[in-house]
Amino acid sequence: MRIPEPGQWQAEKVSQGYVADYKPFEFVDGEGVRCSLYVSGCLFACEGCFNERTWNFRYGQPYTDELEQRVLADLAHESVQGLTLLGGEPFLNTQVCLRLARRVRAEFGAGKDIWCWSGYTFEQLLAETPDKVELLGQLDVLVDGPFEIALRDLTLQFRGSSNQRVLDVPASLAAGEAVPWARGADATQRYEQVAHRPLDQHERTRSPR
Ligand code: SF4
């Protein structure tokens, strides 16, 4: 697994604007009925990643105006609770995810929620580039942190390893620390606040793809 220094990985340098998949009206990527956009490209390289094909920033197809209109039309259905952004790494594809999140807020306000899965932790994102901080500010729920195979636990809600957290983003931003999502199975748990872990020598010598 790779861990970036703040600002080391920039969407403007790595994103190709590609999406691996779009799944409307599904039930597993968060609460309620959701429309899920899987963007392409990830640099975390977690061992045991559930979706290794999407590490490639040119996997799938380019994100288009037509797909954006389709997502917005699907979200308009009254049964749909919101949008989910997954990958790949959404925060390394802010050209796509931020553009779509802004459109969702412009058209639906708080009427639809936005969930996101990221290999970055909440604390890392606070120290990141402005595009990542802005995308964080558009979210309602963030499932954060890389998948750690040594901490794998299939009984967890919405996450694959116990280092990951299901966070209420507005509450976390207001508190300045990670706050559990109140309707989650971990709502009564006090999550560990994650300090930024500097790269060790081994990680420093490996260059990103
Ligand atoms: S952050 Fe997610 S998509 Fe990226 S390697 Fe880790 S598990 Fe896979």
Residues whose N, C-alpha, C, O or C-beta is under 5 A from the ligand:
A	BS01	SF4	C42 F44 A45 C46 C49 F50 G87 G88 S118 G119 P146 F147
